[in-house]
């Protein structure tokens, strides 16, 4: 009953999905999970100032958060948008942002601007002249003014936010980052983060970035963590068996209709899981045969399973057996 509750566990003001919804995500090998979190270990984990600097490199920062003003300036000769950066806020957040960096990020964004349209006036100010038809100048100015605050000037696009988590180990304070969002590869490659000790709870992303063995380990750890959060313990061998079954083909396959179809070739095995009539009909049309080797198939056919004592067959040695001669019974003679 405990697992049936849709539960969020707060870890350093960050919610993590637990309970049955999380177990379903793991077992079904969901490509999109509700709360993807990357736990990043810092190279210098005992300094809060360093942790804030690394957080600034990872966390997505948009122009609207670091700009003091984005205003339209219209004169008799020209019309442009002037962006003024809030340098005090940038320094307080330990971010390395100036007008030149903002210019490069605007050029890399989806806003269709060329280098000649952006002028850097000084370290905190830049001017943007909208391209296009002058008859639509007023519309272009307001459209550009609305788009500019959403331009990402620092961090990873897929990271929503990062939280500094403080822990104690051997009476010493240690800091690590809890990053909400995807982008494991970008986070691992960020300066100041120890990529070898960085983990994610998104199994499919771990498989894509690090490999199948890491995904297997991730499945085991995530099930163990989810169960432990509810005060339950499962023998590690059960979780290892499940993880092996999901990853033995070289890709992460969920325990769903489509996943099992890729795992197993047996017709009776697939028919025993879901869509019985469809599987049997397709198999009969295509003339498929079944070797009756698995547990489900043996139970359906009433044959001893090839597991445990059923794997052995007792046979009698007949090398030195006595030769029997057949003839008439002496009593009858």
C-alpha angles and dihedrals in degrees: 000000000000092000092052092071117094096236135186118197114205112226112177092334091312124117121225122190112239138166126046094338090059094044088051091052091052098044094042090048091230115205091209119040127191099237114021109186129182117203106209122194115212123227089224101036100168100063120082094195091055090048090055091050092051090046089055090053093051104037118085110251119187127202092249090064096053101033119098091199141355107196138166115238117196121184132169090266105034147009123215146148118249117204117198118194123220098232094180092057092045091053092045090053091049091239124151099218130140137158093272092054090047089052091053092048092050090052090051093049128089091263106107102233131138128214094259090059094062123064124187107219097180140326093294104029136063134173124218121197112198116233126220138055116355091216088069094041096120092051092045092051095052093042091052092046090056094047099046098070090058095058111116107233099172139019134015120322094222095051112094097187143332127222127200108230118202120209134171123231123172089348090303126117114239129186132208135167127249106201118197111212140029131292102102094166093053092047092048090052095049115116111255096027123106101229094192091062098040117110138181133204091218103098097191092052091048088052091050097046106032106016146254097298090055089049090053091051090046092054091053094047095046094050090046092050093047093050093043090053088063094044095256128129126200124190109261091232092066090054092044090053091051092046091048091050092050096048108030093099092061095257133070108263121186124226090252134112092271095042095051090047088061093042100049133044096188114111095206091049091055092043091053091056108048140333094024098178094047094052094046092046094049091046093051093047092050094041096237122175130213124212093205095228105134130080097250093049093049092050091050092049095040094239124140110263120248090238132099111339090358091067091069127074118198114220132176121235110237100179097107097025116146114259110240120214119206122212144129119315110256091227091058090051 
